[in-house]
Amino acid sequence: MKKIFTILLSVFIIMGATAASFAATAADGTYSVSATLNGGTGKATITSATLTVSGGSMKAKVVWSSSNYTWMKVGGVQYNNENSGGNSTFTIPVSALDTPIPVSAETIAMSEPHVIDYTLTFSSSGVTMKESSSAQSGKSDNQGRSSGSSKTSGENKNQADDSNNDEGEEPEEQESAGDSDTITVENAYSKSTSVSADMLSDYEGKKMKLSTVRGAVTFDKAATAYIAQTAKGGITLTMEDLSEDDEYKELGYDLVVDLTLKDEEGNALYAEGEKGKATVTLNYDKDVEEGSAVKVYRINGDSKEEIESSYDAEGKTVTFETEHFSVYAVAPEHQGGGSGALVIVVAVAVVAVAAAAVIFVNKKKRMK
């Protein structure tokens, strides 16, 4: 009887510990964690991984043992290489700790680019865990539940030599897990972002959202289809900041961005008279005075055209719709199309005319 009681007690203790671990979430902070990569030939590794937790949301900056990886795809979203001068580096979302996460990555180490499927597991060792309420424990895996609860700083356990340990095998067909109705590519570290020809081929019935450090562009389904069918290979969106150019500074614009979309052969796409529409959101962190509106202008050589737009004061962005790319300028303007400035000009003119009239009358009186 005593033996049975001891066994039952052990079971309850194990169950309690397991329940406690599933009720824990990662505390906000930045951690160096171990990341285990499985799949491919096993030659490639993750040499370092930095986990950042904020408000229950987790993301990791991962560095590969190779410089030949151009992009990673997680949950249907493509993330571009952030380090063009060294080992391939990506910042990706982490849905859970101690759980294999399906990812894909494109390598150019072989005769032609290949996409390889992997699983990536981030260890909870070294991550400070916090107990969540019963309501929190029922939330999605995005809160990163884990069985680990160590509070010490963790060192990366998966260090590898900086060598060209690239994949040399033929990859299996890439899975489309997590796909939605939008092709999404994010690059928050550069003015440009690229979409591979392989990813672009999956365009039917989809929109396409491309983001850079300066904003984002979302092409509707018609525009996405036209671009995919017209492009020679992959495409690159560039959002060039021209705000410091003298010709635009003299005109008083706060922000000037040149939007271009080109394929691998350098052909300009979505330049004029294209099909479909694109919604452009530009980051606009300027202070806007109360009573002022933010205006957007399409610049075509020496002419400009005001286009309908909306300004998000909280998000510090300005959004507009376009049917082709050009140079776009942003500037605050007093409500009423600059009527405040017009009133001042008119008032000065009236005063000047009145003064001239007084001088004329006085001069005429002296002549008499």
BELDA-V850428 format. One record per helix or strand of 2 or more residues. SS is the DSSP state (2 for helix, 1 for strand). FROM is the first residue (numbers start at 1). TO is the last residue. Records with the same first field share a line. If there is no record, write none. Layout:
BEGIN
SS = FROM-TO  FROM-TO
END
This chain:
BEGIN
2 = 2-22  136-138  141-143  197-200  221-230  246-249  339-367
1 = 24-26  29-33  35-38  46-54  57-64  69-74  77-80  89-94  101-107  114-122  129-131  182-186  192-195  207-212  215-219  235-241  255-263  268-269  278-283  292-300  303-307  309-312  317-322  327-334
END
